[in-house]
Every structure is written in structure tokens, then in C-alpha cells.
């Protein structure tokens, strides 16, 4: 159980970093790490409590975490492309 407490403490540190992060890429990385830690906590609970059905939930959470990160990445890419196009059009 000490591992779960330690991982929960790491999530609190990451929430602080999320609030103080200077760029959106840092925020995306922090969200991804928080998702991975949450998956680890649930996995540890599933092993300790012998709850095998939580493994199915973990598989779904891993896919959801991946899709969220890909979605944020695409959003940032489109956002930076629009900002760059506006900057080029404004200079002309």
C-alpha cells in the first residue's frame, strides 16, 4: 500500500506542475503521466485486492489515455499552424 500512497503523492506534485506549467506541451506531458500513474494505481489495487475484472478496465483506460494524448497533440499542431499562418499573413 505504500506504493499507492507514493503514486498518489506524485499525482499531487503533477497537479501543482500542471497549474504552473508555462507551455501547453508541458501540460500535455503532465496529463499523460497522470493518466499513466492512475492506471498504475488501479493496477496495483487490482493485484492487491485480487480483482481481475479491473484488468479489463485498465485496458480501456490505456486506450483512452492514448487517444486523449493524440487528440491534444493534433489540437496543438493545428493551433500552432494557425498561429504561424496568422503571423505570416500579418507580416505581409
Phi, psi and omega per residue, in radians:
X1 nan -0.337 3.121
X2 -1.135 -0.535 3.117
X3 -1.144 -0.699 -3.141
X4 -1.161 -0.704 3.097
X5 -1.116 -0.728 3.123
X6 -1.120 -0.763 3.121
X7 -1.149 -0.622 3.074
X8 -1.139 -0.680 3.068
X9 -1.092 -0.690 3.090
X10 -1.092 -0.646 3.107
X11 -1.118 -0.690 3.099
X12 -1.090 -0.715 3.088
X13 -1.107 -0.708 -3.140
X14 -1.183 -0.599 3.080
X15 -1.113 -0.715 3.072
X16 -1.068 -0.783 3.127
X17 -1.140 -0.567 3.119
X18 -1.123 -0.694 3.125
X19 -1.209 -0.642 -3.068
X20 -1.639 0.022 -3.051
X21 -1.193 2.339 -3.073
X22 -1.377 -0.488 -3.070
X23 -2.172 2.820 3.127
X24 -1.273 -0.478 3.083
X25 -1.159 -0.635 3.062
X26 -1.109 -0.701 3.137
X27 -1.102 -0.709 3.133
X28 -1.135 -0.742 3.116
X29 -1.100 -0.723 3.128
X30 -1.132 -0.718 3.115
X31 -1.110 -0.688 3.116
X32 -1.127 -0.764 3.135
X33 -1.147 -0.687 3.096
X34 -1.092 -0.686 3.085
X35 -1.113 -0.723 3.120
X36 -1.155 -0.684 3.110
X37 -1.171 -0.700 3.097
X38 -1.074 -0.727 3.097
X39 -1.104 -0.683 3.110
X40 -1.130 -0.711 3.125
X41 -1.094 -0.799 -3.141
X42 -1.137 -0.662 3.091
X43 -1.104 -0.738 3.099
X44 -1.123 -0.727 3.096
X45 -1.098 -0.671 3.131
X46 -1.122 -0.677 3.122
X47 -1.248 -0.751 -3.100
X48 -1.176 -0.774 -3.089
X49 -1.547 -0.031 -3.140
X50 1.009 0.860 3.131
X51 -1.883 1.598 -3.033
X52 -1.218 -0.436 -3.117
X53 -1.198 -0.337 3.109
X54 -1.218 -0.342 3.101
X55 -1.142 -0.610 3.060
X56 -1.138 -0.706 3.098
X57 -1.097 -0.687 3.139
X58 -1.113 -0.700 3.118
X59 -1.071 -0.760 3.113
X60 -1.123 -0.699 3.132
X61 -1.152 -0.629 3.104
X62 -1.113 -0.778 3.115
X63 -1.135 -0.722 3.130
X64 -1.116 -0.734 3.109
X65 -1.062 -0.744 3.109
X66 -1.088 -0.790 -3.128
X67 -1.137 -0.644 3.110
X68 -1.118 -0.753 -3.129
X69 -1.155 -0.730 3.101
X70 -1.106 -0.723 3.118
X71 -1.102 -0.772 3.092
X72 -1.113 -0.684 3.115
X73 -1.097 -0.768 3.102
X74 -1.113 -0.726 3.117
X75 -1.053 -0.803 -3.141
X76 -1.137 -0.665 3.121
X77 -1.105 -0.806 3.109
X78 -1.124 -0.691 3.136
X79 -1.107 -0.808 -3.139
X80 -1.171 -0.603 3.072
X81 -1.125 -0.735 3.125
X82 -1.147 -0.720 3.123
X83 -1.112 -0.738 3.133
X84 -1.137 -0.725 3.118
X85 -1.129 -0.712 3.104
X86 -1.122 -0.677 3.127
X87 -1.152 -0.705 3.122
X88 -1.182 -0.711 3.133
X89 -1.198 -0.569 -3.116
X90 -1.284 -0.544 -3.122
X91 -1.227 -0.601 -3.118
X92 -1.148 nan nan
